[in-house]
């Protein structure tokens, strides 16, 4: 067993490098392999496998507490600071409608799926304290509205057990990747789907031209000072959020102890809420231009380190203990899809906006850009823009969804 955290961190970084390197290789074998097993899945499960067979010990390691307290808040700032409100409005209302309808579908789908499965199999949704299933599902809500950073934020707020969280990561990743595969397949027959949706896709061509010109006009090579600025913004906002949370949390705990039920006395809830607000506020200032220096790319590096440290706490043997949880995930994503399809057909929204709006919720910036690029490479930034919006609202939307699931479980 490797107990030195410096050694474990080095091992995790090498694993991530190997995954990304092999995923970028042009060989048909590698391409076929990663078309079946997505890189994101390996980033979770290889560290989980090392933990499960005893090579590393995720329970005693201090990597996750450090990464979640410092890199996670900085990651959220670096993602949200790139919010380009002007470009979002130029996408037209259809993109935002599809994105927000997808969010509503996730927020409603979780509680409904929990109620349906609980009615058929009460044991599946049973559990007390840290093993209460709704606590684990709260982390999926954060992931499916925002992304991995929001998922971790809600994990820290609602504190599901490590065993339960391992099961939820499996449900999250497997169901989400199946849904993304369906959307990418749909991109290949988008003309037929648009015909069924009775949608006019000419607006998509205008979006392509706009995003091409936007990227070409702002593309630049980051200088050393840009990375210093990025670090200052990310960790400076993190420091401010921690400082304010240390004031707010004791005050609420002492004067309003009843708020503990809603996790409003959680220090980390306030850290994440404040840091997300700072990122959104900074996106309205000239600091938003740091996105062109690689803000979201640095945020993504932090995110994958976070994903690896989450994975190293997984016990893969626990995943099979409650297979009924996959039924909740399947029904959940099905409700999201039905709501989104019905609204998009009613409003004649093209499948491109449906697919990217959905994936911006369920998959985050990386997979949303992949889905967008499957329609046309120049459309990849559309997925990133909508995913940034998802990061901004993911923690808040996931938190409200968790409260609804708590109400259903305890009602």
C-alpha positions as CSV (number, residue, x, y, z in Angstrom):
1,X,0.0,0.0,0.0
2,X,1.3,3.5,-0.9
3,X,0.7,5.8,2.0
4,X,2.8,8.8,1.0
5,X,0.4,11.4,-0.4
6,X,3.1,13.0,-2.6
7,X,3.6,9.6,-4.2
8,X,-0.1,9.0,-4.6
9,X,-0.6,12.5,-6.2
10,X,2.3,11.7,-8.6
11,X,0.7,8.4,-9.5
12,X,-2.7,10.0,-10.1
13,X,-1.2,12.6,-12.4
14,X,0.6,9.9,-14.4
15,X,-2.6,8.0,-14.8
16,X,-4.4,11.1,-16.0
17,X,-1.6,11.8,-18.5
18,X,-1.7,8.2,-19.9
19,X,-5.5,8.4,-20.3
20,X,-5.4,11.7,-22.1
21,X,-2.4,10.6,-24.3
22,X,-3.9,7.3,-25.4
23,X,-7.3,9.0,-26.0
24,X,-5.6,11.4,-28.4
25,X,-3.9,8.7,-30.4
26,X,-5.2,8.3,-34.0
27,X,-5.0,4.6,-34.1
28,X,-8.3,2.8,-34.8
29,X,-7.8,0.5,-31.8
30,X,-7.5,3.3,-29.3
31,X,-10.4,5.2,-31.0
32,X,-12.6,2.2,-30.8
33,X,-11.6,1.5,-27.2
34,X,-12.5,5.1,-26.1
35,X,-15.7,5.1,-28.1
36,X,-16.8,2.2,-25.8
37,X,-15.1,3.3,-22.5
38,X,-15.0,7.1,-22.2
39,X,-11.8,8.7,-20.8
40,X,-13.9,10.3,-18.0
41,X,-15.0,6.8,-16.8
42,X,-11.3,5.7,-16.5
43,X,-10.4,8.9,-14.6
44,X,-12.8,7.8,-11.9
45,X,-12.4,4.0,-12.0
46,X,-8.7,3.4,-12.3
47,X,-8.0,5.2,-9.0
48,X,-11.0,3.4,-7.7
49,X,-9.5,0.1,-8.7
50,X,-6.2,1.0,-7.0
51,X,-8.1,1.8,-3.8
52,X,-10.2,-1.4,-4.0
53,X,-7.3,-3.7,-4.4
54,X,-5.3,-2.0,-1.6
55,X,-2.5,-0.3,-3.6
56,X,-3.6,3.1,-2.2
57,X,-5.9,4.1,0.6
58,X,-8.3,6.9,-0.3
59,X,-9.9,6.9,3.2
60,X,-6.8,7.9,5.1
61,X,-5.2,10.1,2.3
62,X,-5.4,13.8,2.8
63,X,-5.4,14.6,-0.9
64,X,-9.2,14.8,-1.3
65,X,-9.7,17.2,1.6
66,X,-7.0,19.5,0.3
67,X,-8.2,19.4,-3.3
68,X,-11.9,19.9,-2.4
69,X,-11.1,22.8,-0.2
70,X,-8.7,24.7,-2.5
71,X,-8.8,23.4,-6.1
72,X,-12.6,22.9,-6.2
73,X,-13.6,26.5,-5.4
74,X,-10.8,27.9,-7.7
75,X,-12.1,25.6,-10.4
76,X,-15.6,27.0,-10.1
77,X,-14.3,30.6,-10.4
78,X,-12.2,29.8,-13.4
79,X,-15.2,28.1,-15.1
80,X,-17.7,30.9,-14.4
81,X,-15.5,33.9,-15.0
82,X,-15.7,33.1,-18.7
83,X,-19.4,33.6,-18.8
84,X,-19.9,35.6,-22.0
85,X,-23.4,37.1,-21.6
86,X,-23.2,38.9,-24.9
87,X,-22.5,35.7,-26.9
88,X,-25.1,33.8,-25.0
89,X,-27.8,36.3,-25.9
90,X,-26.6,36.1,-29.6
91,X,-27.3,32.4,-29.5
92,X,-30.9,33.3,-29.4
93,X,-33.6,32.3,-26.9
94,X,-33.8,28.7,-28.2
95,X,-30.3,27.8,-26.8
96,X,-31.1,29.2,-23.3
97,X,-34.6,27.7,-23.3
98,X,-33.3,24.2,-24.1
99,X,-30.6,24.6,-21.5
100,X,-32.9,25.8,-18.8
101,X,-35.7,23.3,-19.7
102,X,-33.0,20.6,-19.4
103,X,-32.2,21.9,-15.9
104,X,-35.9,21.8,-14.9
105,X,-36.1,18.2,-16.2
106,X,-33.2,17.2,-14.0
107,X,-34.7,19.0,-11.0
108,X,-38.0,17.3,-11.4
109,X,-36.7,14.0,-12.6
110,X,-34.7,13.2,-9.5
111,X,-37.5,13.5,-7.0
112,X,-40.0,11.8,-9.3
113,X,-37.6,8.9,-10.0
114,X,-36.9,8.5,-6.3
115,X,-40.7,8.4,-5.6
116,X,-41.4,5.9,-8.3
117,X,-38.6,3.5,-7.3
118,X,-39.4,4.0,-3.7
119,X,-43.0,3.0,-4.3
120,X,-41.9,-0.2,-6.0
121,X,-38.8,-1.1,-3.9
122,X,-38.6,0.7,-0.6
123,X,-35.4,-1.0,0.3
124,X,-33.6,0.6,-2.7
125,X,-34.2,4.1,-1.3
126,X,-33.8,3.2,2.4
127,X,-31.0,4.4,4.6
128,X,-30.4,6.6,7.6
129,X,-27.9,9.4,8.3
130,X,-24.9,9.4,5.9
131,X,-26.4,6.3,4.1
132,X,-29.7,8.1,3.3
133,X,-30.0,7.6,-0.5
134,X,-31.3,11.1,-1.1
135,X,-27.9,12.4,0.1
136,X,-26.1,10.4,-2.6
137,X,-28.6,11.4,-5.2
138,X,-27.9,15.1,-4.3
139,X,-24.4,14.6,-5.7
140,X,-25.9,13.3,-9.0
141,X,-28.2,16.4,-9.2
142,X,-25.1,18.7,-8.8
143,X,-23.3,16.7,-11.5
144,X,-26.2,16.6,-14.0
145,X,-27.1,20.3,-13.6
146,X,-23.5,21.6,-13.5
147,X,-20.6,19.1,-13.5
148,X,-18.0,17.3,-11.4
149,X,-17.2,20.4,-9.4
150,X,-20.8,21.0,-8.4
151,X,-21.1,17.3,-7.6
152,X,-18.2,17.5,-5.2
153,X,-19.6,20.7,-3.7
154,X,-22.9,19.0,-2.9
155,X,-21.1,16.0,-1.6
156,X,-19.4,18.2,1.0
157,X,-22.7,19.9,1.8
158,X,-24.8,16.8,2.3
159,X,-22.0,14.3,3.4
160,X,-23.1,10.9,2.0
161,X,-21.1,8.0,3.1
162,X,-18.1,6.9,1.0
163,X,-19.8,3.7,0.1
164,X,-23.0,5.4,-1.0
165,X,-21.0,8.0,-3.0
166,X,-19.1,5.2,-4.8
167,X,-22.4,3.8,-6.0
168,X,-23.6,7.3,-7.1
169,X,-20.5,7.9,-9.1
170,X,-21.1,4.7,-11.0
171,X,-24.8,5.6,-11.7
172,X,-23.8,9.1,-12.7
173,X,-21.0,8.2,-15.1
174,X,-22.6,5.2,-16.7
175,X,-26.1,6.7,-17.3
176,X,-24.6,10.0,-18.4
177,X,-22.3,8.4,-20.9
178,X,-25.1,6.3,-22.4
179,X,-27.2,9.4,-22.8
180,X,-24.3,11.2,-24.5
181,X,-23.8,8.3,-26.9
182,X,-27.5,8.7,-27.8
183,X,-27.1,12.4,-28.5
184,X,-24.0,11.9,-30.6
185,X,-25.9,9.3,-32.6
186,X,-28.7,11.8,-33.1
187,X,-26.3,14.4,-34.4
188,X,-25.7,12.1,-37.4
189,X,-29.4,12.1,-38.2
190,X,-30.2,15.7,-37.0
191,X,-31.9,16.5,-40.3
192,X,-34.6,13.9,-39.8
193,X,-35.0,14.8,-36.1
194,X,-35.3,18.5,-37.0
195,X,-38.0,17.5,-39.5
196,X,-39.9,15.6,-36.7
197,X,-39.4,18.6,-34.3
198,X,-40.7,20.9,-37.1
199,X,-37.6,23.1,-36.4
200,X,-35.8,25.5,-38.7
201,X,-32.0,25.0,-38.3
202,X,-30.9,28.1,-40.3
203,X,-30.2,29.9,-37.0
204,X,-27.5,27.3,-36.4
205,X,-25.6,28.5,-39.4
206,X,-25.6,32.0,-38.0
207,X,-24.3,30.7,-34.7
208,X,-21.4,28.9,-36.5
209,X,-20.3,32.1,-38.2
210,X,-20.5,34.1,-35.0
211,X,-18.5,31.6,-32.9
212,X,-15.9,31.3,-35.6
213,X,-15.4,35.1,-35.7
214,X,-15.4,35.4,-31.9
215,X,-12.7,32.7,-31.5
216,X,-10.5,34.1,-34.3
217,X,-10.7,37.6,-32.9
218,X,-9.7,36.7,-29.4
219,X,-7.3,33.8,-29.9
220,X,-3.9,34.4,-28.3
221,X,-1.0,32.6,-26.6
222,X,-1.1,33.1,-22.8
223,X,1.9,34.8,-21.3
224,X,3.4,34.0,-17.9
225,X,1.6,36.9,-16.3
226,X,-1.7,35.5,-17.5
227,X,-1.2,32.3,-15.5
228,X,-0.3,34.4,-12.4
229,X,-3.6,36.4,-13.0
230,X,-5.5,33.1,-13.3
231,X,-4.0,31.8,-10.1
232,X,-4.7,35.1,-8.3
233,X,-8.3,35.2,-9.4
234,X,-9.0,31.5,-8.6
235,X,-7.3,31.3,-5.2
236,X,-8.0,34.9,-4.3
237,X,-11.7,34.3,-4.6
238,X,-11.3,31.0,-2.8
239,X,-9.6,32.8,0.1
240,X,-12.4,35.4,0.3
241,X,-15.1,32.7,0.2
242,X,-13.4,30.8,3.1
243,X,-13.0,34.0,5.1
244,X,-16.7,35.0,4.7
245,X,-17.9,31.4,5.4
246,X,-16.1,31.4,8.7
247,X,-18.1,34.5,9.7
248,X,-21.5,33.4,8.3
249,X,-21.5,29.7,9.5
250,X,-20.9,30.3,13.2
251,X,-23.5,33.1,13.2
252,X,-26.2,31.0,11.6
253,X,-25.3,28.0,13.8
254,X,-25.7,30.0,17.0
255,X,-28.7,32.1,16.1
256,X,-30.6,29.9,13.6
257,X,-29.8,26.3,14.4
258,X,-33.0,25.1,12.6
259,X,-31.3,25.9,9.3
260,X,-29.0,22.9,9.8
261,X,-31.7,20.7,8.3
262,X,-31.2,22.6,5.0
263,X,-27.4,22.4,5.3
264,X,-27.3,26.2,5.6
265,X,-25.0,25.9,8.6
266,X,-22.5,24.0,6.5
267,X,-19.2,25.9,6.0
268,X,-18.6,24.4,2.6
269,X,-22.1,25.4,1.4
270,X,-21.2,29.0,1.9
271,X,-17.7,28.6,0.4
272,X,-19.2,27.2,-2.8
273,X,-22.1,29.6,-2.9
274,X,-19.9,32.7,-2.4
275,X,-17.2,31.6,-4.8
276,X,-19.7,30.9,-7.6
277,X,-21.2,34.3,-7.1
278,X,-17.8,35.9,-7.3
279,X,-17.1,34.1,-10.5
280,X,-20.4,35.2,-12.0
281,X,-19.8,38.8,-10.9
282,X,-16.3,38.9,-12.3
283,X,-17.6,37.6,-15.7
284,X,-19.3,41.1,-16.0
285,X,-15.9,42.8,-15.7
286,X,-12.8,43.0,-18.0
287,X,-11.4,40.0,-16.1
288,X,-13.7,37.9,-18.3
289,X,-11.0,38.1,-20.9
290,X,-8.9,35.8,-18.9
291,X,-11.0,33.1,-20.5
292,X,-9.0,33.7,-23.7
293,X,-5.8,33.1,-21.7
294,X,-7.1,29.7,-20.7
295,X,-9.2,30.1,-17.6
296,X,-11.5,27.2,-18.3
297,X,-8.6,25.0,-19.4
298,X,-6.9,25.6,-16.1
299,X,-10.2,25.0,-14.3
300,X,-10.5,21.7,-16.3
301,X,-7.0,20.6,-15.1
302,X,-8.1,21.2,-11.5
303,X,-11.4,19.4,-12.2
304,X,-9.6,16.2,-13.4
305,X,-7.3,16.2,-10.4
306,X,-10.5,16.4,-8.3
307,X,-12.1,13.6,-10.3
308,X,-9.0,11.4,-9.7
309,X,-9.0,12.1,-6.0
310,X,-12.8,11.3,-5.9
311,X,-12.1,8.0,-7.7
312,X,-9.4,7.0,-5.2
313,X,-12.0,6.9,-2.5
314,X,-14.3,4.5,-4.4
315,X,-14.8,0.9,-3.3
316,X,-15.8,-0.8,-6.6
317,X,-17.1,-3.7,-4.6
318,X,-19.8,-1.4,-3.2
319,X,-21.2,-0.5,-6.6
320,X,-23.0,-3.9,-7.0
321,X,-24.6,-3.7,-3.5
322,X,-27.6,-1.7,-4.6
323,X,-28.2,-2.2,-8.4
324,X,-31.7,-0.6,-8.0
325,X,-30.0,2.8,-7.9
326,X,-29.4,2.4,-11.6
327,X,-33.2,2.2,-12.1
328,X,-33.4,5.6,-10.4
329,X,-30.7,7.0,-12.7
330,X,-32.4,5.6,-15.8
331,X,-35.9,6.9,-14.9
332,X,-34.3,10.2,-13.9
333,X,-32.6,10.8,-17.3
334,X,-35.7,9.5,-19.1
335,X,-37.9,12.2,-17.4
336,X,-35.3,14.8,-18.3
337,X,-35.3,13.6,-22.0
338,X,-39.1,13.5,-22.2
339,X,-39.6,17.0,-20.8
340,X,-36.9,18.4,-23.1
341,X,-38.2,16.7,-26.2
342,X,-41.8,17.7,-25.6
343,X,-40.9,21.4,-25.0
344,X,-38.5,21.5,-28.0
345,X,-41.1,20.0,-30.3
346,X,-43.7,22.4,-29.0
347,X,-41.4,25.4,-29.5
348,X,-39.8,24.0,-32.7
349,X,-36.3,24.1,-31.3
350,X,-33.6,22.4,-33.4
351,X,-32.1,19.2,-32.2
352,X,-28.7,20.9,-31.9
353,X,-29.9,23.1,-29.1
354,X,-31.7,20.2,-27.5
355,X,-28.6,18.0,-27.5
356,X,-26.1,20.7,-26.4
357,X,-28.5,22.1,-23.9
358,X,-29.1,18.7,-22.4
359,X,-25.4,17.8,-22.4
360,X,-24.4,21.1,-20.9
361,X,-26.5,20.0,-17.9
362,X,-25.7,16.3,-17.7
363,X,-22.1,16.2,-18.9
364,X,-20.4,19.6,-18.3
365,X,-18.1,21.6,-20.6
366,X,-16.0,18.7,-21.9
367,X,-18.8,16.5,-23.1
368,X,-21.1,19.4,-24.1
369,X,-18.3,20.7,-26.4
370,X,-17.9,17.1,-27.8
371,X,-21.6,16.9,-28.6
372,X,-21.6,20.4,-30.1
373,X,-18.6,19.5,-32.2
374,X,-20.3,16.4,-33.5
375,X,-22.6,18.7,-35.4
376,X,-19.8,21.0,-36.6
377,X,-16.3,21.7,-35.1
378,X,-16.9,25.5,-34.9
379,X,-19.9,24.9,-32.7
380,X,-17.9,23.4,-29.9
381,X,-17.7,26.8,-28.0
382,X,-21.5,26.8,-27.8
383,X,-21.3,23.7,-25.7
384,X,-18.7,25.4,-23.5
385,X,-20.8,28.6,-23.1
386,X,-23.9,26.7,-22.0
387,X,-21.9,24.4,-19.8
388,X,-20.4,27.5,-18.0
389,X,-24.0,28.6,-17.3
390,X,-24.6,25.1,-15.9
391,X,-21.6,25.4,-13.6
392,X,-23.0,28.8,-12.4
393,X,-26.4,27.3,-11.5
394,X,-25.4,23.7,-10.8
395,X,-24.8,24.0,-7.1
396,X,-27.9,26.1,-6.5
397,X,-30.1,23.9,-8.6
398,X,-28.7,20.7,-7.2
399,X,-29.2,22.0,-3.7
400,X,-32.9,22.7,-4.3
401,X,-33.3,19.3,-6.0
402,X,-31.7,17.6,-2.9
403,X,-34.1,19.4,-0.6
404,X,-37.1,18.0,-2.7
405,X,-35.6,14.5,-2.6
406,X,-35.1,14.8,1.2
407,X,-38.8,15.9,1.5
408,X,-39.9,12.8,-0.5
409,X,-37.7,10.5,1.5
410,X,-38.7,11.8,4.9
411,X,-42.3,12.7,4.0
